């Protein structure tokens, strides 16, 4: 009877030991399976960037149009005529842009020539040289001059701004005030220090004045001058 109980106890102990070993083994296996996610910390980092270049795009959104001056002028008794053209610059350059004007070198000292005889009797404006005159200066000769304004006054080139006394100084924009002589040398007429993504408008006004009894008397024909605008980014 004692042997039977001893045998039973021994078997139970053996089963318990096997069960315990099995449980411990399963626990260890579960731990080692989960351990990489539990115990492994961050080992390294890698940083990178994504870069995209946006190119400058600056152009005349609206080009200047050809001009026919308002009304004919009597060659002997004289008169005055004006004409305007507008242009619009669009630019995404944050530093801005500038626009120059120059007149075609036709081989003479005058920008306007007679279409039929190449007459030079409409002279370049004599009231200004390197800086526009404040107000229009009359002459005994027929004259051709121009001035510039902008919708945003600070866009207008510094030569065409004034301090209420002289042009080329100050920051005042006045219509029909700073008159310049045409030149084959480029002159800055617009100077902007920021982008104009929706477009910025400027206006060039031209003036032909023929005094009564001009010297020389302009011949009866149509006169033409050709100008070029050039756009530069800063």
Number of C-alpha atoms within 10 A of each C-alpha: 6 7 8 9 10 11 12 12 12 12 12 12 12 12 12 12 12 12 12 12 12 12 12 12 12 12 12 12 12 11 12 12 11 11 11 10 9 10 7 8 8 5 5 5 5 4 4 5 4 4 6 5 5 7 8 11 11 20 17 17 15 14 13 17 10 12 14 13 15 13 11 12 18 14 19 17 12 17 16 17 16 17 16 19 16 17 18 19 23 19 23 20 18 15 12 18 23 19 20 17 18 18 19 16 15 14 7 10 14 24 27 25 22 18 12 11 12 16 18 19 21 26 25 23 29 19 19 18 12 11 19 25 25 23 15 19 12 14 16 13 22 28 25 25 24 22 23 27 26 21 11 12 16 17 24 26 23 20 25 31 27 21 14 14 11 18 25 20 15 15 18 17 24 18 14 18 22 26 28 29 22 28 20 16 11 15 20 18 23 26 19 21 15 15 19 19 14 11 17 20 20 20 19 17 18 21 21 22 23 29 22 16 15 20 15 15 19 23 17 14 14 14 19 14 17 13 14 12 17 14 15 12 20 12
